[in-house]
Amino acid sequence: MDGNSERLLTPGEVAALFRVDPKTVTRWAASGRISSIRTPGGHRRFRESEVRALLGGDVRPTANDHSVL
């Protein structure tokens, strides 16, 4: 899939996958732990491939994890 047709996930969808609060996902994005895209309305969206890669990897962000991904 190219970058223009990739599925984008909402913070709530990402939060459900990681089993954390959506505000935690927003904090990860603000701190650079996970990249996000802003919609024209200013909402954050996350590339599904990046989220799936994080889920499948050995390093997973957690609510109290302060390390950089």
N, C-alpha and C positions, 0 to 999 in steps of 0.2 A: 504494500500500500504506500502511496506517496504521501507527503506531509499534508496535502490539501484535502485528501479524502479520508484521512484517519478519523476514527470515532473519538470524540471528546467526551470526557466524563465530568460530571458536576462534583463539587466538594462532597456532597452527600453520598454520591455513588462511590467515590474513593474511600470515604470514611467507612462505609459499610464493608468494603473489601478488607480494610485493615482493622476493622472492629474498634474504631476510635470515634470520637466526636468530630463532626464536620469542622468545628473551630480549630481542632488540632491540625487538620489538613491545611487550613488557611494559614496557620502559624508556620507549618513546614514550608509552604510556598513563599511566605514573607521572608523566611530566613534562608531561602535558597536550597533547602534540602530536596525539593522536588520542583521541577519547572512547571510554570503555568502559562496559559494564554488568557488574555483579557478579551472579552466580547466587546462589541461596540457599546453595550450598556454598562460595561465595567465589571461584569461578573467573571470569576475565574473558571477556567476549564483546564482539564488535564488530559494529556495524550494517553490513550488506553495502552499503547505499546509500552510506554515508559512505566506506567503503573503496574502492568503485568510483569515487566522485567524486575521491578522492585519486589513484587510479591514472590516471584520465583527464585530470587537471589538469596544468598546467605545473610545479607544485611537487610533488615527491615526496620523502618522507623517505628518507634514506639512513643507513647504519650510522654514518657519521662526520659527518652533518649536524647542526649545533648550532643551526640557525635554528628559529624557531617557525613552525609551519604557519599 
